[in-house]
Amino acid sequence: MFYASFSEFAAIGDIIICGIGEFTFKAQIVPDEEETNASDFNYSGAYLDTTCPYDGEENAKHISAWERDKWFYCGIEVKAYNTKTGDLIEGDVYSFHGAECNFPGRSNSPYLTEIANNCLSNLESFFTAREQRG
């Protein structure tokens, strides 16, 4: 489990680290290659997905902040390394994309760290089985 958290104002490249057995896991904030762009929004203040929880004025503020790079969509990639040698084990082992980073009114630290821990939980069973096979 990642006990350290991402910072309150996070940036591309930020990393948190934890060790489990013979592995060191690093979770890193990366750019989201499929980032939603402004054409997905309706400037009357309504997101095209009618499930948007914000009213028109609030939604317009969030869109404006996004356009000014105050927040962005990111991915969290978790990589595994051999603790003894520092060698990368599997490349980009597990990732999640489409997370909002620095979104107005939301704390980054618990949100992004929770995503990293969810990715890590998927990896723990994989690496535990790998260790048992030898």
N, C-alpha and C positions, 0 to 999 in steps of 0.2 A: 504494500500500500504506500502511496505517496503521502508522507506526513507533511512535507513542505508544500506550500501553496504557491501558485502563480501570484505575481504582484497585483495590487489593486488596479493599477494602470498598466496593462500588459502590452507587449510588443512582439512582432514577428521575431523569432529566434530565442525567446525566453525558454528556459529549460528548468525542469525539476527532476530530481534523481532519487531512486531508491534501490536498495539491494535485496534480493531474495535468493537465498542459497548461493550458488556459484554464478549467478547472473546479476548484472547491474542494468536497471531499466532507466531510460531517459525519455521523458515526455517533452516534446518541443512544440511550440506554437509555430505553425507554418501558414503561408498564404493559402487561401481557398481558391483553387484554380477555377472553380465553377461559380464564383461569386455572383450573386444576384446583381443586376444593374438597374439603373434608374428607370429603364423602359418597363420594368416589371411593376412599377407603381403608377397609380392614377393621380395626377396632381390636383384633382379635386379634393384630395385628402383621403382617398380610400384605397387601400391595398387591393389588388385584383382578387386576392383570395378573400372571400367574404368572412372568413373566420378571424380576421385581424382584430385583436382585442382593444385597439386604440380608436378613439374618435377621430374625426377628420383633422382637427387642429393638432392634436397630439401626434398623429401619424405623420403629418406634414413636418413637424419639428424633428422627428426621428429621421425622416428622409433627408431633410436639409443637413442635419448633423452628419449623416453618412456621406453625403456628397462632399462635405468639407473635411472628410477623413477623420472625424472625431470618433467614429467607431467603424468596424469592418467585420467581414466574415472571415473566419479562419478555420484551420484544421488543427487537430492535435494528433501528432504522430508519436507512437511509442516504439522505441527501438531497444533491442536486447544486446548486451555486450558480455563477453566473458570477463568476469571480475579480475581474474589473475592476469590475463594477457591484454585486456582492453580491446580485443578484437570484436568487431561487429558480428553478431550471430546470424541474423536473418534479414538484414536491410530494414526497410520500413515494415516492421512486423505487423503492426495494427494501427489503423488510423480512423479518425472520425472527422468529417468535414461538414461545414455549414453552421458552425457555432458563431454566435455574435460575440465579438470581443470589444470591450469598452462601451457596451450599449448603455445609453443614458438611463440612470435609475437602477441599474443592476450591478451588483458587486461581481467583479471578475473572479476573484480569488476562489470562492467555493464552487462557482459554476464550472470554470475551466478545469479545476482540479478534480471535480467529480467526473467530468468526461474522461480525464486521464486515468482515473482509478477504474472506471468502467472498461476502458481499453485494456488496462493491466489485468483485470480479473479474467478477461478472455484469454490472455496470454499465460497466466499462471498455470492453468490446467494443461496447456500445450507443452510448456517447458517442464512441468512435473512429470508428465508422461514421457517426455524425451529423456529426462534423467533416469527414469526407471528402466527404460529400454537399453540404456548404456550407450 
